[in-house]
Amino acid sequence: MKGKKWDLFALAAIPLLMTLGNSMLIPVLPIIERKIEITSFQSSLIITIYSIIAIPLIPISGYLSDKLGRKKVIIPSLIIVGIGGAISAYAAWQMKNPFTVILIGRFIQGIGASGAFPVVIPTVGDMFKDEEEVSKGLGIIETSNTFGKVLSPILGALLAAALWFLPFISIPILSGLAIILVMIFVKVPKENKQEP
């Protein structure tokens, strides 16, 4: 565990990002409704479309991570999350009628999310041989996820108080940070990867 502290730190950034990327928008929905003149049903789609696409793609991402390697799925997935976030952010910031483009961005984000957080869990299993260390590693990942759930409404409200579209803009920034952390610190042992 000692030699893997930075690996775990980098991996723990992913569930934090995924939770913030979705839950941070929830307290901001009434503001979004007013700013872009949409109904409460339409604003709820901004949240649900993310999950609707992510959930069915999780098994595919898991399969690909077994065949190609964990980082080869996690990093492109985070890039996709960042692209989707950037599309939504641009629409919210610059477009007169941004709703449809925000939804497209959120849909793309959901595709990326399917290969990010769900692949973190088997990655932790690959990193450690000892079951106790795996449990501790998974505990750190879950703590990060829980922290994201606590932080997201506070952060979302604070950002939106400054500028209503800042929660959208934060997503590609956080994705970029997570990509850098994973590229630098996460080392998955080759011998633990399943051969194609």
Phi, psi and omega in degrees: 000323183302314182284355184246014183302314182289327176301312181294322177301314180296316179294323180294338177293335185289307177298327177299313179298314183297319179293314178299319183299335179254304188291334181297334182278340186301309181291348183268350185306315179299325178292317179300316179304314181291317187291320182251008174055063177236166179278168178295327176296315179298319180294327178294331177296331178300327178275311190288329182298327177302311182285324182302321179274326184293314188301309180292341181273348182302313179299325179294317178298319178298316178298314180297323180291329175292321185277318188262336186115149186297308184296330180290346174258317184298311185295310176300326179297317178295324176297317179297317176303314180298319179296313178301317178297320180294322178297312179298318181296315180298316181298313182297324185279319193247340188265149179286317179239081193273354192306308183298318181289325174300315179298319178299315178299318179293324177299313179297318176303317180298322176301313179296320182300330182296335181251008181259276184303314182300332181276344178298320185298308176294334177296319177298319177299325178290330187284334185235143176267328183279131183298325180295321178292322176299315180299317178296317179298316179294327176298319178295318179298315181292324176298319178297318178298314180296318178300321177299321179294324179285317185286325190302314180294326179292310182296317179301315180294319180296315180296316181293332178295328177282304176214129189300332183267001180300325176302325176293317183294328182293335185296309178296329178294313179295323177298315179300318178297316179297320178300313180300314181299315181294316181298321184280315194256332187276121178236106180267124181300130182298326184292342180269353180278141178285133179284146178293000000 
